[in-house]
């Protein structure tokens, strides 16, 4: 299913690029696609030839997320000339109606550089967290790697669809820039670049210059919620992940330049993605899916005294010949 999603997205991107005569940094994207192919190929080997469900899940998850992120980014750029009306002013008014004043928050953080530095650190931890949870899920519950990847893909597609109908770039594209001395992951220059992209089109689409375009709903916040959801069953990771990503959600309006509404919008998107994953891969089916990924798991793996690895199909035990000897001796 995941590879089908990636294939469909690649087909849409390819057809749109050809028909629309867009400029694409083909060499750069091919190198990254090759990396994804190597990871997915290795996952296939460890799912079939040398059965190791955990390693197969880790490799597959890494390869899929790398490939999907490239395809989704291209699609997001291709949609730039075809979006609906921008809604940043509406989102800013909604924030103010809820009592959230973005310029005041930025002023407060500017006066507390240590707190702002902590916000920068937790905000920047999101992608490493995704990589880490993929590895930990692979080591503890391989089937959940595939659920995690599907949830990330579905939520990304939902965010892109919503953004294409009503694009927004965040509070930092509406308000005056914060103090220049503030350390920010994304600043007002970044916001101006996004507005220019919407006005002028994507130009050359390259992974070297790729930017996160989506304001509402915040995909950064979606990732934080998904990491908490999938980390929760891992006992030693449960509370550290929850506390860290609560901090990520709090830092997103500051370091990501988002409206508070952008962060709140991530909750229904995440819930919808998790609901669809649960419907597509119910618990019983998840076990079956994991077995299909690694069919060889049904084989009994044994190490022979010679050290040669053998995978023997389950067989009925041979009768013990010595067990019948006493009965033969008692025959008159």
BELNORJO-V352253 format. One record per run of one state. SS is the DSSP state (helix for helix, strand for strand, loop for the rest). FROM is the first residue (numbers start at 1). TO is the last residue. Records with the same first field share a line. If there is no record, write none. Layout:
SS->FROM-TO + FROM-TO
This chain:
loop->1-1 + 21-22 + 25-25 + 50-52 + 79-79 + 83-87 + 98-101 + 111-112 + 125-125 + 141-141 + 166-170 + 174-187 + 201-203 + 206-206 + 210-218 + 232-234 + 256-259 + 281-282 + 294-294 + 299-299 + 304-308 + 313-320 + 330-332
helix->2-20 + 26-49 + 53-78 + 80-82 + 88-97 + 102-110 + 113-124 + 126-140 + 142-165 + 171-173 + 188-200 + 207-209 + 219-231 + 235-255 + 260-280 + 283-293 + 295-298 + 321-329
strand->23-24 + 204-205 + 300-303 + 309-312
